[in-house]
Amino acid sequence: MSPKDVSSGGRSGTGPFTPARILVLVIAILSIVFIAENTGDVTVRVLIPLVTMPLYAALIAMFAAGMACGAYVFRRRPK
């Protein structure tokens, strides 16, 4: 039997609930709760113009941008 054929009997880090996935899920849930709690209007400077919008809209936009950047980085990572 070659060393590549040997597998450990434990299931640590396998399956649908790995520690990294649980951490990402917790951060996403906390982000959604934070967004839901902040609903007041804010003025945001978008390069030059000032835009008045609900804070939750700005937070959702930044959350989506962060998720897109994270997905891009992890897709581009060599295997």
N, C-alpha and C positions, 0 to 999 in steps of 0.2 A: 504494500500500500504506500503510495507516494504521499508526501506531506500535503499536497494540494487536495487530496481526497478526504482528508480528515476534517471533520467539522465538530465544533463544540456542541455539547448537548444543551447548553443554555440558549435562550431566545433573546438575549440582551441586544437591543438595537435593531431588531427585525420586526416585521409586521407593520400594521398601520399606525401604531402609536409609539414612535421612537421619541427619545427625550427632546430632540431638536424640533420635531413636529409639535409636540406638546407645548414647548416654549413659544413657537411661532403662533400657535392657536391662542395661548394666554395673552400674548402681546396684542394680537388682533382684537380679541374681546375687550381688553382694557382700552384700546384705541377707540372702539365703537362706543363704549360707555362714556369716555371722555368727550367724544364728539356730541353724543346725545345730551350731555349735561350743559354744553356751551352753545346757547342758541341766540345770544344777543347780537346786535349789529356792530360791525367793526368797519373801519376804513383801512384799506390795504393799498399800499403803493405797488403797482404792477409796472415796473420799469419807470415810465413817466407818469401815466394817469393815476389819479386816486380813485379807487373803486370802493363803494360802500355796499357791503353784502353781509348776510348772516354769517356768524363765525363758523357755524357747522359746515357751511358750503366751502369756506376756505380750508377747513380742516379735512374735509372729505377729499378735496382736490389734492392736498398735500399727501394724504394717505394713499390715494391712488397713484400719484407720481412716485412715491416711495416703493409701493408694491411693484410697479412697472420697472423701476430701476433694479430692484432686487431680483426680479424674474430674469431680466436681461443679463445681469452679472452671473447668476447661477446657471443659466443656459449656456453661457459662453465659456464656463469653466471646463478645462480639459478633463477627460475621464481617465 
